[in-house]
């Protein structure tokens, strides 16, 4: 099986909305590219299903885990454990990140 290679820069340049802009569901993984403008992001929530890896590909944001808020920026990654209360929001002109987790229902309807 050949690897799937995406051009995240091209996808981000063509993005016209906040939220998920690309998604790939393999047999074992869900991978999503999300983009948010200043002040926007994912509201606090708890995901009891899967651990999630996020990798910041553009911009800066604030990642909240439990009651602690931490800055996160381009090139950084975070492993968010299942069951953790979390949120993320853009603190720069744009924030884009890849999220990857064990397969479950995707963010973008097929």
N, CA, C and O atoms as CSV, one atom per row, in Angstrom:
chain,resi,resn,atom,element,x,y,z
A,1,UNK,N,N,0.842,-1.189,0.000
A,1,UNK,CA,C,0.000,0.000,0.000
A,1,UNK,C,C,0.885,1.250,0.000
A,1,UNK,O,O,1.789,1.371,0.827
A,2,UNK,N,N,0.630,2.164,-0.912
A,2,UNK,CA,C,1.403,3.406,-1.001
A,2,UNK,C,C,0.965,4.374,0.094
A,2,UNK,O,O,-0.209,4.394,0.465
A,3,UNK,N,N,1.895,5.178,0.617
A,3,UNK,CA,C,1.516,6.151,1.641
A,3,UNK,C,C,0.627,7.247,1.058
A,3,UNK,O,O,0.713,7.565,-0.128
A,4,UNK,N,N,-0.223,7.815,1.903
A,4,UNK,CA,C,-1.025,8.967,1.511
A,4,UNK,C,C,-0.264,10.212,1.929
A,4,UNK,O,O,0.048,10.392,3.107
A,5,UNK,N,N,0.030,11.055,0.979
A,5,UNK,CA,C,0.763,12.289,1.255
A,5,UNK,C,C,-0.151,13.460,0.932
A,5,UNK,O,O,-0.738,13.526,-0.148
A,6,UNK,N,N,-0.263,14.382,1.879
A,6,UNK,CA,C,-1.097,15.564,1.656
A,6,UNK,C,C,-0.223,16.809,1.668
A,6,UNK,O,O,0.845,16.819,2.281
A,7,UNK,N,N,-0.669,17.841,1.002
A,7,UNK,CA,C,-0.007,19.135,1.015
A,7,UNK,C,C,-0.833,20.029,1.940
A,7,UNK,O,O,-1.784,20.678,1.505
A,8,UNK,N,N,-0.457,20.054,3.226
A,8,UNK,CA,C,-1.247,20.816,4.195
A,8,UNK,C,C,-1.246,22.305,3.880
A,8,UNK,O,O,-2.240,22.985,4.135
A,9,UNK,N,N,-0.156,22.826,3.331
A,9,UNK,CA,C,-0.120,24.262,2.970
A,9,UNK,C,C,-1.176,24.583,1.923
A,9,UNK,O,O,-1.900,25.571,2.046
A,10,UNK,N,N,-1.261,23.750,0.895
A,10,UNK,CA,C,-2.252,23.985,-0.161
A,10,UNK,C,C,-3.663,23.880,0.401
A,10,UNK,O,O,-4.527,24.689,0.064
A,11,UNK,N,N,-3.900,22.897,1.249
A,11,UNK,CA,C,-5.232,22.759,1.860
A,11,UNK,C,C,-5.572,23.983,2.696
A,11,UNK,O,O,-6.704,24.464,2.656
A,12,UNK,N,N,-4.604,24.492,3.454
A,12,UNK,CA,C,-4.856,25.664,4.300
A,12,UNK,C,C,-5.068,26.919,3.469
A,12,UNK,O,O,-5.908,27.752,3.809
A,13,UNK,N,N,-4.314,27.064,2.382
A,13,UNK,CA,C,-4.503,28.233,1.509
A,13,UNK,C,C,-5.895,28.244,0.897
A,13,UNK,O,O,-6.459,29.314,0.668
A,14,UNK,N,N,-6.453,27.080,0.632
A,14,UNK,CA,C,-7.778,26.992,0.038
A,14,UNK,C,C,-8.912,26.978,1.042
A,14,UNK,O,O,-10.079,26.962,0.650
A,15,UNK,N,N,-8.594,26.984,2.336
A,15,UNK,CA,C,-9.635,26.903,3.380
A,15,UNK,C,C,-10.478,28.172,3.402
A,15,UNK,O,O,-9.948,29.283,3.412
A,16,UNK,N,N,-11.788,27.997,3.408
A,16,UNK,CA,C,-12.714,29.129,3.419
A,16,UNK,C,C,-13.519,29.195,4.716
A,16,UNK,O,O,-14.357,30.084,4.871
A,17,UNK,N,N,-13.280,28.271,5.651
A,17,UNK,CA,C,-14.065,28.218,6.887
A,17,UNK,C,C,-13.200,27.718,8.042
A,17,UNK,O,O,-12.128,27.155,7.823
A,18,UNK,N,N,-13.662,27.921,9.246
A,18,UNK,CA,C,-13.023,27.365,10.433
A,18,UNK,C,C,-13.518,25.938,10.632
A,18,UNK,O,O,-14.599,25.571,10.173
A,19,UNK,N,N,-12.715,25.146,11.321
A,19,UNK,CA,C,-13.091,23.775,11.632
A,19,UNK,C,C,-12.327,22.793,10.774
A,19,UNK,O,O,-11.270,23.122,10.237
A,20,UNK,N,N,-12.859,21.579,10.641
A,20,UNK,CA,C,-12.167,20.562,9.847
A,20,UNK,C,C,-12.184,20.909,8.366
A,20,UNK,O,O,-13.232,21.227,7.803
A,21,UNK,N,N,-10.996,20.843,7.732
A,21,UNK,CA,C,-10.922,21.153,6.300
A,21,UNK,C,C,-10.464,19.952,5.479
A,21,UNK,O,O,-10.534,19.980,4.250
A,22,UNK,N,N,-10.001,18.908,6.141
A,22,UNK,CA,C,-9.576,17.689,5.447
A,22,UNK,C,C,-9.622,16.549,6.446
A,22,UNK,O,O,-9.368,16.741,7.635
A,23,UNK,N,N,-9.949,15.359,5.954
A,23,UNK,CA,C,-10.032,14.197,6.828
A,23,UNK,C,C,-9.649,12.948,6.050
A,23,UNK,O,O,-9.927,12.839,4.856
A,24,UNK,N,N,-9.013,12.013,6.729
A,24,UNK,CA,C,-8.669,10.721,6.146
A,24,UNK,C,C,-8.968,9.648,7.181
A,24,UNK,O,O,-8.533,9.741,8.329
A,25,UNK,N,N,-9.704,8.644,6.772
A,25,UNK,CA,C,-10.026,7.530,7.657
A,25,UNK,C,C,-9.431,6.266,7.057
A,25,UNK,O,O,-9.885,5.785,6.018
A,26,UNK,N,N,-8.404,5.731,7.726
A,26,UNK,CA,C,-7.813,4.476,7.278
A,26,UNK,C,C,-8.490,3.333,8.041
A,26,UNK,O,O,-9.451,3.548,8.779
A,27,UNK,N,N,-7.983,2.146,7.855
A,27,UNK,CA,C,-8.542,0.994,8.570
A,27,UNK,C,C,-8.390,1.145,10.080
A,27,UNK,O,O,-9.225,0.653,10.839
A,28,UNK,N,N,-7.304,1.838,10.530
A,28,UNK,CA,C,-7.030,1.936,11.962
A,28,UNK,C,C,-7.070,3.347,12.532
A,28,UNK,O,O,-7.212,3.508,13.744
A,29,UNK,N,N,-6.946,4.384,11.685
A,29,UNK,CA,C,-6.800,5.745,12.190
A,29,UNK,C,C,-7.782,6.723,11.561
A,29,UNK,O,O,-8.243,6.534,10.435
A,30,UNK,N,N,-8.094,7.781,12.324
A,30,UNK,CA,C,-8.762,8.978,11.806
A,30,UNK,C,C,-7.733,10.100,11.891
A,30,UNK,O,O,-7.120,10.301,12.939
A,31,UNK,N,N,-7.541,10.834,10.789
A,31,UNK,CA,C,-6.634,11.973,10.761
A,31,UNK,C,C,-7.419,13.157,10.211
A,31,UNK,O,O,-8.099,13.045,9.190
A,32,UNK,N,N,-7.319,14.290,10.898
A,32,UNK,CA,C,-8.071,15.479,10.506
A,32,UNK,C,C,-7.149,16.684,10.504
A,32,UNK,O,O,-6.274,16.800,11.362
A,33,UNK,N,N,-7.336,17.577,9.552
A,33,UNK,CA,C,-6.659,18.865,9.528
A,33,UNK,C,C,-7.720,19.903,9.857
A,33,UNK,O,O,-8.727,20.028,9.159
A,34,UNK,N,N,-7.477,20.649,10.938
A,34,UNK,CA,C,-8.428,21.665,11.394
A,34,UNK,C,C,-7.768,23.024,11.365
A,34,UNK,O,O,-6.565,23.148,11.593
A,35,UNK,N,N,-8.565,24.046,11.083
A,35,UNK,CA,C,-8.074,25.420,11.026
A,35,UNK,C,C,-9.053,26.327,11.747
A,35,UNK,O,O,-10.268,26.183,11.615
A,36,UNK,N,N,-8.498,27.280,12.523
A,36,UNK,CA,C,-9.331,28.240,13.238
A,36,UNK,C,C,-8.715,29.627,13.148
A,36,UNK,O,O,-7.493,29.774,13.133
A,37,UNK,N,N,-9.573,30.646,13.089
A,37,UNK,CA,C,-9.113,32.030,13.092
A,37,UNK,C,C,-9.075,32.544,14.530
A,37,UNK,O,O,-9.504,31.853,15.454
A,38,UNK,N,N,-8.565,33.748,14.713
A,38,UNK,CA,C,-8.346,34.330,16.035
A,38,UNK,C,C,-9.569,34.185,16.945
A,38,UNK,O,O,-10.680,34.573,16.586
A,39,UNK,N,N,-9.336,33.623,18.119
A,39,UNK,CA,C,-10.387,33.472,19.122
A,39,UNK,C,C,-11.270,32.251,18.945
A,39,UNK,O,O,-12.017,31.895,19.856
A,40,UNK,N,N,-11.198,31.601,17.787
A,40,UNK,CA,C,-12.046,30.430,17.525
A,40,UNK,C,C,-11.309,29.146,17.914
A,40,UNK,O,O,-10.092,29.147,18.105
A,41,UNK,N,N,-12.072,28.049,18.029
A,41,UNK,CA,C,-11.455,26.775,18.359
A,41,UNK,C,C,-12.487,25.735,18.744
A,41,UNK,O,O,-13.641,25.780,18.318
A,42,UNK,N,N,-12.040,24.805,19.554
A,42,UNK,CA,C,-12.891,23.715,20.031
A,42,UNK,C,C,-13.246,23.999,21.487
A,42,UNK,O,O,-12.360,24.184,22.321
A,43,UNK,N,N,-14.526,24.031,21.789
A,43,UNK,CA,C,-15.004,24.318,23.143
A,43,UNK,C,C,-14.602,23.198,24.105
A,43,UNK,O,O,-14.332,22.075,23.681
A,44,UNK,N,N,-14.562,23.511,25.397
A,44,UNK,CA,C,-14.224,22.478,26.381
A,44,UNK,C,C,-15.156,21.272,26.257
A,44,UNK,O,O,-16.373,21.411,26.133
A,45,UNK,N,N,-14.549,20.093,26.293
A,45,UNK,CA,C,-15.303,18.845,26.210
A,45,UNK,C,C,-14.440,17.712,26.740
A,45,UNK,O,O,-13.232,17.868,26.921
A,46,UNK,N,N,-15.057,16.599,26.982
A,46,UNK,CA,C,-14.346,15.396,27.412
A,46,UNK,C,C,-14.606,14.306,26.396
A,46,UNK,O,O,-15.754,14.039,26.041
A,47,UNK,N,N,-13.542,13.677,25.927
A,47,UNK,CA,C,-13.655,12.563,24.998
A,47,UNK,C,C,-13.253,11.305,25.760
A,47,UNK,O,O,-12.081,11.123,26.090
A,48,UNK,N,N,-14.203,10.458,26.033
A,48,UNK,CA,C,-13.936,9.241,26.803
A,48,UNK,C,C,-13.555,8.052,25.927
A,48,UNK,O,O,-13.355,6.952,26.442
A,49,UNK,N,N,-13.449,8.255,24.593
A,49,UNK,CA,C,-13.210,7.136,23.682
A,49,UNK,C,C,-11.753,6.863,23.362
A,49,UNK,O,O,-11.321,5.713,23.429
A,50,UNK,N,N,-10.970,7.900,23.011
A,50,UNK,CA,C,-9.634,7.674,22.457
A,50,UNK,C,C,-8.628,8.721,22.931
A,50,UNK,O,O,-8.998,9.853,23.243
A,51,UNK,N,N,-7.345,8.331,22.982
A,51,UNK,CA,C,-6.257,9.291,23.110
A,51,UNK,C,C,-6.153,10.020,21.775
A,51,UNK,O,O,-6.454,9.443,20.730
A,52,UNK,N,N,-5.731,11.282,21.800
A,52,UNK,CA,C,-5.613,12.071,20.568
A,52,UNK,C,C,-4.239,12.737,20.531
A,52,UNK,O,O,-3.803,13.345,21.509
A,53,UNK,N,N,-3.565,12.612,19.387
A,53,UNK,CA,C,-2.317,13.320,19.145
A,53,UNK,C,C,-2.638,14.523,18.276
A,53,UNK,O,O,-3.281,14.382,17.236
A,54,UNK,N,N,-2.193,15.718,18.695
A,54,UNK,CA,C,-2.324,16.892,17.831
A,54,UNK,C,C,-0.933,17.428,17.524
A,54,UNK,O,O,-0.048,17.427,18.380
A,55,UNK,N,N,-0.756,17.887,16.285
A,55,UNK,CA,C,0.498,18.477,15.829
A,55,UNK,C,C,0.162,19.821,15.203
A,55,UNK,O,O,-0.585,19.887,14.227
A,56,UNK,N,N,0.712,20.888,15.763
A,56,UNK,CA,C,0.437,22.234,15.258
A,56,UNK,C,C,1.252,22.453,13.987
A,56,UNK,O,O,2.479,22.357,14.007
A,57,UNK,N,N,0.567,22.748,12.884
A,57,UNK,CA,C,1.244,22.970,11.604
A,57,UNK,C,C,1.295,24.448,11.215
A,57,UNK,O,O,2.033,24.827,10.306
A,58,UNK,N,N,0.510,25.283,11.903
A,58,UNK,CA,C,0.530,26.727,11.615
A,58,UNK,C,C,-0.018,27.493,12.796
A,58,UNK,O,O,-1.037,27.109,13.370
A,59,UNK,N,N,0.649,28.577,13.168
A,59,UNK,CA,C,0.108,29.505,14.151
A,59,UNK,C,C,0.368,29.152,15.594
A,59,UNK,O,O,1.205,28.309,15.919
A,60,UNK,N,N,-0.384,29.833,16.457
A,60,UNK,CA,C,-0.267,29.664,17.898
A,60,UNK,C,C,-1.649,29.559,18.505
A,60,UNK,O,O,-2.620,30.112,17.989
A,61,UNK,N,N,-1.718,28.840,19.610
A,61,UNK,CA,C,-2.988,28.672,20.281
A,61,UNK,C,C,-2.810,28.444,21.758
A,61,UNK,O,O,-1.698,28.475,22.284
A,62,UNK,N,N,-3.922,28.215,22.416
A,62,UNK,CA,C,-3.946,27.875,23.831
A,62,UNK,C,C,-4.643,26.524,23.957
A,62,UNK,O,O,-5.785,26.360,23.526
A,63,UNK,N,N,-3.945,25.562,24.549
A,63,UNK,CA,C,-4.485,24.228,24.774
A,63,UNK,C,C,-4.807,24.107,26.246
A,63,UNK,O,O,-3.933,24.280,27.095
A,64,UNK,N,N,-6.059,23.810,26.555
A,64,UNK,CA,C,-6.472,23.627,27.943
A,64,UNK,C,C,-6.678,22.153,28.202
A,64,UNK,O,O,-7.433,21.486,27.494
A,65,UNK,N,N,-6.004,21.648,29.220
A,65,UNK,CA,C,-6.190,20.277,29.691
A,65,UNK,C,C,-6.588,20.367,31.151
A,65,UNK,O,O,-5.825,20.869,31.977
A,66,UNK,N,N,-7.779,19.882,31.474
A,66,UNK,CA,C,-8.286,20.035,32.837
A,66,UNK,C,C,-8.460,21.507,33.135
A,66,UNK,O,O,-9.184,22.207,32.427
A,67,UNK,N,N,-7.798,21.988,34.185
A,67,UNK,CA,C,-7.872,23.400,34.566
A,67,UNK,C,C,-6.642,24.191,34.141
A,67,UNK,O,O,-6.530,25.376,34.456
A,68,UNK,N,N,-5.713,23.545,33.427
A,68,UNK,CA,C,-4.465,24.198,33.051
A,68,UNK,C,C,-4.461,24.579,31.574
A,68,UNK,O,O,-4.701,23.742,30.704
A,69,UNK,N,N,-4.181,25.867,31.302
A,69,UNK,CA,C,-4.062,26.344,29.919
A,69,UNK,C,C,-2.581,26.517,29.585
A,69,UNK,O,O,-1.822,27.099,30.359
A,70,UNK,N,N,-2.183,26.004,28.419
A,70,UNK,CA,C,-0.783,26.075,27.987
A,70,UNK,C,C,-0.723,26.638,26.574
A,70,UNK,O,O,-1.581,26.328,25.747
A,71,UNK,N,N,0.292,27.471,26.287
A,71,UNK,CA,C,0.469,27.908,24.895
A,71,UNK,C,C,0.988,26.742,24.062
A,71,UNK,O,O,1.717,25.883,24.558
A,72,UNK,N,N,0.602,26.726,22.802
A,72,UNK,CA,C,1.094,25.715,21.867
A,72,UNK,C,C,1.295,26.400,20.522
A,72,UNK,O,O,0.487,27.235,20.118
A,73,UNK,N,N,2.386,26.042,19.822
A,73,UNK,CA,C,2.733,26.759,18.582
A,73,UNK,C,C,3.242,25.812,17.509
A,73,UNK,O,O,3.464,24.626,17.756
A,74,UNK,N,N,3.424,26.360,16.311
A,74,UNK,CA,C,3.886,25.598,15.152
A,74,UNK,C,C,5.057,24.691,15.524
A,74,UNK,O,O,6.017,25.116,16.167
A,75,UNK,N,N,4.952,23.434,15.103
A,75,UNK,CA,C,6.015,22.464,15.338
A,75,UNK,C,C,5.856,21.667,16.615
A,75,UNK,O,O,6.544,20.664,16.804
A,76,UNK,N,N,4.967,22.090,17.492
A,76,UNK,CA,C,4.771,21.366,18.746
A,76,UNK,C,C,3.656,20.335,18.597
A,76,UNK,O,O,2.773,20.461,17.748
A,77,UNK,N,N,3.722,19.321,19.439
A,77,UNK,CA,C,2.725,18.261,19.449
A,77,UNK,C,C,2.284,18.019,20.882
A,77,UNK,O,O,3.024,18.296,21.825
A,78,UNK,N,N,1.085,17.505,21.036
A,78,UNK,CA,C,0.568,17.167,22.363
A,78,UNK,C,C,-0.213,15.860,22.271
A,78,UNK,O,O,-0.987,15.647,21.337
A,79,UNK,N,N,-0.001,15.005,23.239
A,79,UNK,CA,C,-0.790,13.791,23.366
A,79,UNK,C,C,-1.838,14.058,24.428
A,79,UNK,O,O,-1.509,14.302,25.589
A,80,UNK,N,N,-3.092,14.011,24.033
A,80,UNK,CA,C,-4.196,14.305,24.938
A,80,UNK,C,C,-4.833,12.979,25.343
A,80,UNK,O,O,-5.396,12.276,24.504
A,81,UNK,N,N,-4.746,12.640,26.617
A,81,UNK,CA,C,-5.257,11.330,27.040
A,81,UNK,C,C,-6.781,11.247,27.034
A,81,UNK,O,O,-7.481,12.224,27.299
A,82,UNK,N,N,-7.256,10.076,26.730
A,82,UNK,CA,C,-8.693,9.786,26.805
A,82,UNK,C,C,-9.191,10.165,28.199
A,82,UNK,O,O,-8.527,9.903,29.201
A,83,UNK,N,N,-10.350,10.775,28.244
A,83,UNK,CA,C,-10.958,11.150,29.514
A,83,UNK,C,C,-10.561,12.515,30.039
A,83,UNK,O,O,-11.126,12.973,31.032
A,84,UNK,N,N,-9.600,13.184,29.400
A,84,UNK,CA,C,-9.172,14.511,29.840
A,84,UNK,C,C,-10.146,15.569,29.313
A,84,UNK,O,O,-10.541,15.536,28.148
A,85,UNK,N,N,-10.520,16.495,30.174
A,85,UNK,CA,C,-11.313,17.648,29.728
A,85,UNK,C,C,-10.353,18.569,29.002
A,85,UNK,O,O,-9.284,18.894,29.519
A,86,UNK,N,N,-10.738,18.999,27.781
A,86,UNK,CA,C,-9.813,19.771,26.973
A,86,UNK,C,C,-10.527,20.763,26.074
A,86,UNK,O,O,-11.722,20.656,25.800
A,87,UNK,N,N,-9.734,21.742,25.624
A,87,UNK,CA,C,-10.206,22.759,24.674
A,87,UNK,C,C,-8.981,23.302,23.964
A,87,UNK,O,O,-7.863,23.185,24.466
A,88,UNK,N,N,-9.189,23.895,22.796
A,88,UNK,CA,C,-8.103,24.560,22.082
A,88,UNK,C,C,-8.686,25.770,21.368
A,88,UNK,O,O,-9.788,25.715,20.822
A,89,UNK,N,N,-7.915,26.883,21.380
A,89,UNK,CA,C,-8.372,28.074,20.670
A,89,UNK,C,C,-7.184,28.781,20.060
A,89,UNK,O,O,-6.057,28.685,20.548
A,90,UNK,N,N,-7.459,29.488,18.991
A,90,UNK,CA,C,-6.441,30.225,18.251
A,90,UNK,C,C,-6.115,31.529,18.970
A,90,UNK,O,O,-7.017,32.277,19.346
A,91,UNK,N,N,-4.816,31.802,19.162
A,91,UNK,CA,C,-4.378,33.065,19.768
A,91,UNK,C,C,-3.562,33.896,18.786
A,91,UNK,O,O,-3.020,34.934,19.164
A,92,UNK,N,N,-3.466,33.459,17.535
A,92,UNK,CA,C,-2.758,34.205,16.494
A,92,UNK,C,C,-3.745,34.468,15.359
A,92,UNK,O,O,-4.952,34.317,15.546
A,93,UNK,N,N,-3.252,34.855,14.198
A,93,UNK,CA,C,-4.168,35.134,13.097
A,93,UNK,C,C,-4.821,33.869,12.569
A,93,UNK,O,O,-5.926,33.921,12.027
A,94,UNK,N,N,-4.150,32.730,12.720
A,94,UNK,CA,C,-4.722,31.447,12.324
A,94,UNK,C,C,-4.018,30.344,13.102
A,94,UNK,O,O,-2.842,30.466,13.444
A,95,UNK,N,N,-4.735,29.283,13.373
A,95,UNK,CA,C,-4.188,28.096,14.026
A,95,UNK,C,C,-4.641,26.898,13.208
A,95,UNK,O,O,-5.830,26.737,12.929
A,96,UNK,N,N,-3.680,26.055,12.826
A,96,UNK,CA,C,-4.022,24.839,12.093
A,96,UNK,C,C,-3.277,23.681,12.738
A,96,UNK,O,O,-2.112,23.804,13.117
A,97,UNK,N,N,-3.972,22.550,12.855
A,97,UNK,CA,C,-3.322,21.379,13.439
A,97,UNK,C,C,-3.913,20.098,12.877
A,97,UNK,O,O,-5.063,20.045,12.441
A,98,UNK,N,N,-3.079,19.070,12.907
A,98,UNK,CA,C,-3.509,17.719,12.573
A,98,UNK,C,C,-3.888,17.023,13.858
A,98,UNK,O,O,-3.172,17.122,14.855
A,99,UNK,N,N,-4.999,16.325,13.846
A,99,UNK,CA,C,-5.344,15.457,14.970
A,99,UNK,C,C,-5.366,14.023,14.445
A,99,UNK,O,O,-5.797,13.761,13.322
A,100,UNK,N,N,-4.897,13.113,15.273
A,100,UNK,CA,C,-4.833,11.719,14.872
A,100,UNK,C,C,-5.222,10.852,16.066
A,100,UNK,O,O,-4.743,11.053,17.182
A,101,UNK,N,N,-6.094,9.892,15.808
A,101,UNK,CA,C,-6.518,8.976,16.868
A,101,UNK,C,C,-7.001,7.670,16.261
A,101,UNK,O,O,-7.221,7.563,15.055
A,102,UNK,N,N,-7.157,6.687,17.124
A,102,UNK,CA,C,-7.681,5.401,16.690
A,102,UNK,C,C,-9.018,5.633,15.999
A,102,UNK,O,O,-9.780,6.517,16.388
A,103,UNK,N,N,-9.293,4.849,14.992
A,103,UNK,CA,C,-10.478,5.045,14.154
A,103,UNK,C,C,-11.774,5.036,14.966
A,103,UNK,O,O,-11.983,4.204,15.849
A,104,UNK,N,N,-12.616,5.978,14.633
A,104,UNK,CA,C,-14.008,6.082,15.090
A,104,UNK,C,C,-14.708,6.944,14.063
A,104,UNK,O,O,-14.105,7.221,13.026
A,105,UNK,N,N,-15.927,7.387,14.270
A,105,UNK,CA,C,-16.621,8.233,13.302
A,105,UNK,C,C,-15.829,9.497,13.023
A,105,UNK,O,O,-15.308,10.110,13.956
A,106,UNK,N,N,-15.722,9.909,11.752
A,106,UNK,CA,C,-14.930,11.087,11.369
A,106,UNK,C,C,-15.649,12.397,11.652
A,106,UNK,O,O,-16.827,12.406,12.008
A,107,UNK,N,N,-14.923,13.512,11.488
A,107,UNK,CA,C,-15.477,14.843,11.704
A,107,UNK,C,C,-16.226,15.359,10.489
A,107,UNK,O,O,-17.119,16.197,10.620
A,108,UNK,N,N,-15.873,14.868,9.307
A,108,UNK,CA,C,-16.493,15.333,8.076
A,108,UNK,C,C,-17.350,14.185,7.548
A,108,UNK,O,O,-16.824,13.096,7.319
A,109,UNK,N,N,-18.640,14.389,7.350
A,109,UNK,CA,C,-19.494,13.311,6.821
A,109,UNK,C,C,-19.015,12.845,5.452
A,109,UNK,O,O,-18.534,13.640,4.645
A,110,UNK,N,N,-19.152,11.555,5.203
A,110,UNK,CA,C,-18.722,10.996,3.914
A,110,UNK,C,C,-19.723,11.347,2.835
A,110,UNK,O,O,-19.543,10.969,1.678
